[in-house]
Amino acid sequence: MSTANEPSLWPTDKLTALRLGRRLVTEVAASGPGRRAFVDIRPVATPDDQNASREGWTRADRERTFQLKHWDYAADRIDGFDYDIGALLVKATSVIGESALTEALQAWGLRPEQFVHPWQTADPQ
C-alpha cells in the first residue's frame, strides 16, 4: 500500500525531472545474448504543458500520467537508425500520479534510484 511519503524514495533531481515532464530510463536484463533492454518512464504532456511551453516555461505536475515501457533490442542495432528492427515491447502500462508510478515500478522489480536521464544510457530512443 502506498503512503503520502512514498515519492520521497526518488532522488530529488529525478523526481523533479519527472514532475517537469522529462523522460527517465534504466537498463535492465535482456531476454538473451545479443540483446539489450531498457525501461523508460515517459511523462505524458498535457495541453497545460503545451501552453506553458509556448509561454517559455515548464510546468511541474505531481499528478502526471506516466507511461512505462520495457523494450528489448538487438544489441548490434542500438547505435544505428534502425534500432527498432527486431525490437520487442516486453510490457507497458500507464499510471496516474507519483505514488502509482512507484507502485508500478515495485511490481516490475525496479527501484527509483535505478533511473537516469536518457543521455546517460545507451537507450536508442
N, C-alpha and C positions, 0 to 999 in steps of 0.2 A: 504494500500500500504506500502511496506517495504522501509526502508531507510538504508543507509550505517551504521548508528549508532545503528540499531536495536539489533545486538548481544550484545551490552552493557547492555541490560536488564538482561543478565545472570550474576549470581555471578561469579567472576573471576575464582575461583577454579573449578567450574562446567564446564565453557566454556573451560578451559584448559584441563579438563578430556576428554571432547568430542573431542577436536582437536587431542588429543593423542590416540583416539580410545577406550576410556573407556565407558562402559555402565552406564547409569543412570536410576533410577526407581522412581516412586511415587505411593503411594496407592491412589485409587480413590473409589468412591461409587460403591458398588457391586450391582448386579442385584436383590438381595433379602436377606432375613435372611439365615444364614448358608453359606454365600458366602463371598469371599474377592476378590478384583480386583486390578490390577496393570497395569500401563502403563510404558513401558520401551522404552528407546531410545538406539538403538544399532548401533554404527558407523560401517560401512562396511569396512572390511580390504581389502586392495589392494595389488597387487604384490610389490609395493614400500614399503608398511608396512612390508611385509614378508621379503624383502631384508634387511630392516633396522633392524628387529628383529634378523636375522641371524648374522648381524654385531654387535649386542649387544646394540642397541639404539632404541628409539621410535620416530617415525616421526610424527610431528604435521601437520595438514592439515585443513585449514579453509573451504575448499570446498568439504568436505567429503560427501558421500552418507550416509544418516541416515535412519534406519528402525524404525518406531514407531509401537508398538503393544499394544493393550489393551486386557488383559486376565482376565477372570472371573473364579475363582476356588472354589471348595468345601472347605470351611474353615477347616473342620476336616482332610483334606489331605495335607494341606500346609506344615506341618513339616515332611512328610514322603517321601519315594522314589516314591510313586505313585501319586504325586501331579497332574499329568496330567490326571488322571482318572476323568472324569466329567468336565474337564476344557473346557472353551468356548473361542474361539478367537472372541471378540466382533467386532473389526475393526483393520485394519492395513493399513499402507501407507509407501511409500519411498519418500524421498525428497533429493535434492542435495543442499548443502550449508547451512550456519547458518541462513541466512535470511528466506529461505524456511522452515527451521525447526521451527523457531519462529512463522511463519505464520500458519503452520500446528498445532502447539500447541494451538495457539489462536483459531483456528477453532474447536478444540476439547475441548475448555473451560479450558485449562490448562495454568499455568504460569511457566516460567523457574525456579523461586525460589522454586517451589514445589519439584523439583527433587533432589535426594540424591544418594549416592553410594549404590549399591545393598546390601552390608553388613549392611547398616543402616536401612534395611527394613525386612519385613517377606517374601518378594518375593521369591518363591521357585526356581526360575531359577538361 
